[in-house]
């Protein structure tokens, strides 16, 4: 990724990087040289990469528009393309395949594949682009119910799965990577090696194992795709926490297949009060970054926020782990 987008050009000063003016816009930058980029120019640079991981903030219009444009630009140069999505779980692959084969309508896809609520606004363009070009689409995430139950009961829950269910998951589903634990616990507001009570610590540890299960499953699906479709390029779309700073999925891929060329593209939110961005400050986030506007605050009333969180968790508690 040391290759530059515009050979012979001097590094662009931070002021030359345009801040996005709307929620649909993203300012894409090569962190190796601080150069701005377009999806078309980026596709030219990335044509030889094995895997391109595009991080996102789920439901952000700019992220999904950039993904769609980059998907099309890459396909024009290298039509042998696989689309892998965190937004679908591995146990729904047959549903995805049926939809691609014309055996299901879109509402049937959404229902049978347990699509996320933002499917139509966020992932429909990606899936439809692939469908119209007969490109494979991979449901990459670990099954939601398995992740939830690992979060409750720990890694041992996998021992209760049927052989066919367990075969959907990687052989080593909790492979860890340096630095990831610290980042995860810091995001939760806890120390990775803190002094919490036994019950609290157990819940935190189980939550981390559930996170690793997601990352390892998505990385495994990427590697399976490369094996099933030799010579294809995999475009992996996932939440940015799973890939930024070359942690999560990215680090697992590099552990399991060191020879792969994996490119990471990560979002960075800029508020109206932020100064003109200095891309070099975000170099550790990914090989490329894209600046976007923040989404509106969901709640300003703390009681309503807490009530919404409580409602979300109460629904999860109603689902049993068998």
N, C-alpha and C positions, 0 to 999 in steps of 0.2 A: 504493500500500500504506500510505499515511498514514492511511487510514480506521481507526477504532478498533472493537474488537469490542463494547464496551459503552459506548455514548455517554453522556457525562456522568460517568463513574466516574473517580475519581482513580487514579493509578498504584498498583498493588498492591505492597507492600513485598516484598523477596525472600523473607521467611519464609512468605509466603502461597502460594508456589509449592511444591507438594507434590513431594517426592522420590519416584521410583517405588519401590514396595515389592517388586515381583517382576520377573522377566525379561519378563513379558508386558505390563507397564505402561509408559506413556510420558506425561510431563507436557508438554503442548503449550502454547506461549507465543507471543504476538504480540510481536515484538521492538520494534515501533514504540512500544508503550506499557506493556510489561511485564505485560500482562494474560494470565491463563490462558485457555485456549480448549478447546472440545470439537470433535470432527469436525463435528458438526451446525452449531455456530455458525460454524466456519471455512468450511464449505461455503456458507453464506449470504453471507459476505463475498467469497468467491472465485467466485461464480457468473458474473461477467462477465469473468474472466481468460481469456486465450487459451490459455496454457500453464501448467501447474502441475508443477513439477519436485520430486519427493520423493526426497531423498537417503537412503541407507540404509547400514548396515553389513551386508554380505551374510550372511544366515542368522540375523540377530538377531530373535527372536520379537516383541519390542515394535515394531520397525520394520515388520514385515510385517503385524501386527495393525492398527497405525495406518493403513497404506496401504489395507487392506481396508475399514476403517470409513470412511475419507475417500472412497474410491471410491464406496461405496454412498450416502453422504450427498450427494456432488456429483451423482450420477446422479439422485437424487430431485428435485433442483432443476433440473438441466439434463441431461436424458437424452441429448442429442447429445454423446456422449463417445467419445473414442478412447483406448485404452490402449496405450502404447508401452513396451517392456521392453528394458533392456540385456541381460537374461538370454537373449535369443534373437538370433541373427545374421541379417543381412538376406538371406543366401542360403537361409534356411530359411522364408521367408515363405509359400511355397506349401504347406509342411507345416502351418503354423499355419492357413492358410485351409481346408485339407482337414479339419483337426480341427474347426474352427468349423462347417463344413458337414455334420458328421456322417459323414465318410468314413473316419475313423480312430478307433481307441480310444486311451485315454490312454497305454498302454505303447508303442503305435506312435508316438504323438506324441513321447514322451520319446526313443525310439531314433532316429527319423527327423530330429528337430529338434536332436539332440545337446544335449538339455536339461541344465542344470546339475544336479549331484548333489542339491542342496537344492530341486529343483523342487516336489516334492509338499508339503514342509513350508512353503515360502515363497511360491511363485508360483501354485500350483494355485488358491487361493481367488480371486485376481485374474482369472485366465484363465476360471475357471468362471463368475464373476459376469458377465463380458463375454459369454461364450458363451450363457448363458441369456437375455440381453437383446439378442442380435444386435448387439452393439457391436463395432466393428472393433478388432483387436489387431494391433499393428505390431511386427515383429522389428526392433529398432533398431540393434543393435551391428554393427560391422564384422566380416567373417568372421574367425574365430579364426586360421585358417591364414595369411591375408594379414597380419594384425597381427603374428603370430609372425615371418613372413619379413621384414617391414619392420624389426622389431626386430633381425634378424640382418644384413640386407644394406642397410638404409637405404631412403629414399623411392624410389630408382630401381627397386626391385623391382616397383612398380606398372606399369612399362613392359613387363614380361613377361606381364601379364595379357591374356587374350582380351578383345575388345571387349565381349562380353556380361558378363563378370566385372567389367570396369572400370566398366561402366555402373551397377553396384550402389552405387558409391562417389560421393561428391560431386565436383563439378568441381574444387574446390580442397580437397583432402583434408588439407592440412597447415596450414591457416589458424591463425595463432598469435594470442594475446591478451596484453596487458600484464600482467605479474606472475605469469603461470602458470608460466613456465620456472623462475623463482626458487623458487616453491613446490614444484614437482616435484623439482628437484634437492636442495632442502633435505630433502624427505621421504626421499630416497635417501641422505642424509648427505654430499652433495657440494655444492660451490659451483657455481652456474650458469655461472660463467666461470672455472673452476679451472684448475690446472696439471697435470692428470693426463697420463700417457703417451698416445701417439697411439692405441694400441689400446683402452685403457680409455676415453678420451674418445670415441672412435668408437662404442663400445658404449652409452655413456650417451646420446649424441646420438641414436642410432637408437632407443633405448628411449623417448626423449621424442617422437620423430616417430611412433612406434607409438601413444603415448598421444594425440597430436593426431589421428591417424587415427580412433581410437575416438570422440573427442569430436565431430569434424566429421561423422562418419557419423551419430551419434545426433542431432545438431542438424539435419542434412539430412533425416533421416527424420521429424522433428517438422514441419519446414517442408513436406515433401511431404504429410504427413497433413492439414495445414491446407488445402493446395491441393486434395487429393482429396476432402476432406469439409468443404466450406464451412460455416461457422457452428458447427462442432463445437469442443469443448474437448478439449485433449490433456493426458492425465495421463501424465507421463514418470517412470518408476521407474528409478533408477540408483544406483550407488555414490556416496556423498556427495562423494568427491574430485572427481568429474566436474562438480559443480554448486555446491558451497558457496563462499561469498565472491563469488558471481556470476562465477566463473571457469569455465573449461571449456565445457560445453554452453551454459550461460547466457550467457556473454560472446559466444560465437559467434552465438547467436540474436540478441542485441542488435546485433551488427555487421551481420548479414545482413538483419534485419528490425526496424529501430529502432522501428517503431510497435507492435510486439507488447507485450501486457501479460503478462510472465513473472513468475511467483511462485515463490520458492525456499523449500523447507522442509528444514531440515537437522537431523541428530541431534547431540546432545552427550552424551558419556558422563560419568556421575557415579559416583564410587566411594563406598563407605561412609564414607570419611574426609573427603569433601568437605563443606564447609559448605553451608547452604541456598543454592541457586543465585541469582545476580543476573543475570537475563536480559539486562540492558543490556550486560553484559560480552561477550555473544555476538552482538551486533547485526549484526556484519559477516558472520556465518555464513549468514544468510538472513533473509527477511521473517518467517518463523516458525521456531522451533526446537522440538525435543522432547527432553527429558531422558530418558535411559535408563540402566539398569544395565550395567556391563561384562560381557562374556562371560567364562567361565572361561579361564584360561591353557591353551593347548593343550599346551605342554611346560614342564616345570621342569628337565629334564635337557638340558643344552646339546648333548651328543653326539647324543641322539635327535632334537632339533630340527634339527641340521645334517644328520643322515642323511635326515630326511624332506624337507628342502629339496633335497638332492642327488638324491633319488629323483624328485622332481617335475621337476627340470630335466633329468634324464637321459631321462625319457619325451619331453620336448619335443625334445631333440636327435635322437631317433630319427626324427622326422618331417622329411622332406626338403622343400626349397623348390624346386619345379620351374619 
